[in-house]
Amino acid sequence: MNSKKEKASAYWKENIKYLTILLTIWFLVSFGAGILFREPLNEFRLGGFKLGFWFAQQGSIYVFVVLIFIYVKLMNKLDKKYGYDE
Amino acid sequence: MSVQVWTWILVGVTFSLYFGIAIWARAGSTKEFYVAGGGVSPLANGMATAADWMSAASFISMAGIISFAGYDGSVYLMGWTGGYVLLALLLAPYLRKFGKFTVPDFIGDRYYSNTARTVAIICALIVSFTYVAGQMRGVGIVFSQFLQVDITLGVVIGMTVVLVFAFLGGMKGITYTQVAQYCVLIFAFMVPAFFISMQMTGNPIPQFGMGGKVEGGTFLLDKLDTLHTQLGFNEYTSGTKSTWDVFAITLALMAGTAGLPHVIVRFFTVPKVKDARKSAGYALLLIAILYTTAPAIAVFSRTNLIETVSNKEYNTIPEWFKNWENTGLIAWSDKNKDGKIQYVAGSALSSKKPVFTKERGIHGERLISNANTTANELYVDRDIMVLANPEIANLPNWVIALVAAGGLAAALSTAAGLLLVISTSISHDLIKKQLKPNISEKGELLAARIAIVVAILIAGIFGIYPPGFVAAVVALAFGLAAASFFPAIVLGIFDKRMNKEGAIAGMVVGISLMLFYMIRYKTGLIGVMDPRPVSEWWFGTSPEGFGTFAMLVNVIVSIIVSRVTPAPPKKVQEIVENIRIPSGAGEAVSH
């Protein structure tokens, strides 16, 4: 019973670690690059886009999609490691 | 063939398809009715979620709003997609593991209290009804526009169609119909975008075309910025809202998206926790296709519009301009009597919508009685951008008709999903869990179907006689969801110490604060008090962005109250430990 509990809490800790990293990226691309720092970023260009504007209307959305699929991959691996997969 | 004939053919074909599916996927049990039997594949569920999510507003209005708002429109793009990251990482897997039918189910069990459940039901009903009222109006407008009937008849047709789907199939029928509707709507959205992108920039992919070069070698966005500056508008890529307000609105829309009951309930329909995560990924991927195309359409149509009308003789203007003028969505008043259309910054009218007189002017234009004295002579309704785009770009008739079929798919799929949530709240959360616990499965199914009929009737009345506040309130449904559910659910999973006192206090304070701000600064108290002016906004926060503020207050209140009241019982703490582990999810059950 005790080892089962320890396993669960270790799993949860790793899960929280992943969440923190992924949500930091989530925040940086949207609220960071797309909103708070868009003025300085707009000095740079990506083809015809000003970079800050690109993050706000295109880039952040692409990153969001990638983030979820990375999360799916990480969690599937984590589930296997702890024997929670089915 | 004419546009009209094409419209009838395409709408007829797609509708037969939807009906066929609804009949094939009839629901026999409450489980099939509420969560489609819990056996939907992640990809199918992703498609259904995407169709459910993308309403007539996303399909028709969003690109138009962005095309007039420029950078400021980014709040919708980031807000309505970024919420899925929160949903996938913070909510979906755990709620699936929890394995009940509805959000109030979770709140009621996690907070071991019928009061909490009741508060959640009330919040769910407020959020869903504000949202669905706008949708039914949208259904009516789309039907009336495309089938050339008046709006009332449009709403009635829409109600009937939704009723048949929802009545027959419940969640199961709706889910599989939505899969078909997703395919129709995304195809309809993309085809004109490809054509126009190719025409303007030589690159058929709109996401690249937006950053591409136009004839003459300048970048499209630079050209648009120059046009805007010349006409006195703000630079397209800069916007006018304050950075804080953009931040607040985006966050409120994200948290609201993750907290909308009709979106969350989707993740109860897949077989395993693993599938819930993957399903959220598919949903966002499928949504992102439309959401990254919309800003490109916005740029194309904005540039096209300015180039086609600015300083052009009214007599030489293309046919589409006059067609939309006849529907009242475009108005022109030749203020300086030069026969040319001056389109510059500032409103052309002294009130919001043009008021047409019966007469025509010397150029054949419809005269309006409420033109003001600014230099701008043109009024353009934002909603026409997506609808008129294919006409402006001279695309073939079948493409124009396709947009009609797509708009209908978008409006219907969303309305059906929302109505199901409303009826579930009533039949399952209210009747089964509170009023009459020993009701038979058959009785519950009957109650669900009656609830759906009543909900559709109420929504239809809202659609036919829209109270003035509905349009203003739809966007605020997100603020309400962010201020009530989102914190209660997230804290319920991530904070084991959170108890019923904290959660109830947080939800009540959060939603009341949001309602108060909405009424005070956005809608007014109908007939008694007008909305207070912008200069009085708290910390310069718009009502749309206030959800962020109310959500923070909810979290703070919840945490403080929970720490000074007793910890939740052992059994509840075990529930929390259990939902944190993905294995053994089993099927969604009602007990």
Interface residues (C-beta under 8 A of the other chain):
Chain A: A8 Y11 W12 N15 L19 L22 L23 W26 S30 F31 G34 I35 L36 N42 L46 G47 G48 F49 K50 F53 W54 A56 Q57 Q58 S60 I61 Y62 F64 V65 L67 I68 F69 Y71 V72 M75 N76 D79 G83 Y84 D85 E86
Chain B: I66 Y71 G73 S74 L77 M78 T81 G82 Y84 V85 A88 L89 L90 P93 Q207 F208 M210 G211 G212 K213 F219 L220 L221 D222 T237 T243 V246 F247 T250 L251 K272 K274 R277 K278 A280 G281 L284 L285 A288 Y291 T292 P295 E577 R580 I581 P582 S583 G584
